[in-house]
Amino acid sequence: MLEKEVINFERTAIVGIVTQNQSEEKLNEYLDELEFLTFTAGGEVIKRFSQKMERPNPKTFVGTGKIEEINLFVKEHDISTLIFDDELSPSQQKNISKIIDCKILDRTNLILDIFAQRAETSYARTQVELAQCIYLLPRLSGLWTHLERQKGGIGMRGPGETEIETDRRIVRDRISLLKDKIKTIDKQMSIQRSNRGAMVRVALVGYTNVGKSTLMNAVGKSDVFVENKLFATLDTTVRKVVIKNLPFLLSDTVGFIRKLPTQLVDSFKSTLDEVREADLLLHVVDISHADFEDHIESVNKTLLEIKSNDKPTIMVFNKIDAYKHLTIDEDDLITEKTRRHYTLEEWKQTWMSNVGEDKALFISATQKENFEEFREVVYEAVRQIHITRFPYNKFLYPDYKDAIEKEEEQE
């Protein structure tokens, strides 16, 4: 008989603040996402703490009264990890650790931890380790207690390197070693990319957990790992896909997220080369998510950072089967209609009606809804790029409707 696996989730509390730049509604959205990140990393959120402040406290991020309240809750409820929604400075992390006796993490640290769990290939592991080392370097002094008590006294004075400096040097050496390793792998990958010839390249981009890998599996008949968790995909997967008789390369890339750590953008730049070198982007959006417009903005911001914001793009609104809108009763004269009350048809009449190079597509990758329309739009976009590159192939790949007629004739 198989033994039941028991997963022990770490008891966790999360902390965020309402500021001039971040309303209470926005904070709740971020804390929802932080809770999902915590669950993905293996934690269970027991309590959320929030405070209204003009700006974060430079010493302890939140006010002194709030930090005492959190400390009391941590002791009483056996909390092992405290996670802050924004990146903590090294001094803030050190000060909070002195007051609260548990693991202190911030959003960046949590995302790095998830990436470390998810990294399968040596390339992904190298990239994650580099990002972790860059994050770790200024925070070394607060991590190990032996570093706080430097040796002194008789026979210990004079020149020499303090322990903290030794550790910093080790981390710096490790960073330069990892950078060299990544350069070597980059060369290998650029050779791989150049060996793919002049085939049209299409890249799936989008926020994390919007269904890019599910779409990849549905279109490319491949078996990319899929899970309803954040950052299920870290390694770029490239597959040759044929729609009708037109072949092209489709790549599934790492998902983006709001407040994405800069260390990750830097160390994953090479993975994102697939996006940079793509001829066409399929920007996948989870329309069933309440904050999907924010997600689009975050993805566009990251595309701008990697200089890929001017590429031909088709917007693909996925998960229409899971989309639910709020309703207003006929006799309700108080509630105002907001974007959350829009039906799919109403959304289609908004800015979505003239978005992207072609038009917005509304599909469900799991249920294969509107899949024929999706295949047609992608086929036509790829065909256009292909015949611009190889004009003499124009008759080889007819219009999508003509291709269907040809297939029917052959049958």
Secondary structure, 3 states (H helix, E strand, C coil): CCCCCCCCCEEEEEEEEECCCCCHHHHHHHHHHHHHHHHHHCEEEEEEEEEECCCCECCCECCHHHHHHHHHHHHHCCCCEEEECCCCCHHHHHHHHHHCCCEEEEHHHHHHHHHHHHCCCHHHHHHHHHHHHHHHHHHHHHCCHHHCCCCCCCCCCCCCCCHHHHHHHHHHHHHHHHHHHHHHHHHHHHHHHHCCCCCCEEEEEEECCCCHHHHHHHHHCCCCCCCCCCCCCCCCEEEEEEECCEEEEEEECCCECCCCCHHHHHHCCCCCHHHHCCCEEEEEEECCCCCHHHHHHHHHHHHHHCCCCCCCEEEEEECHHHCCCCCCCCCCCCCCCCHHHCCHHHHHCCHHHHCCCCCCEECECCCCECHHHHHHHHHHHHHHHHHHHCHHHCCCCCCHHHHHHHHHHHC
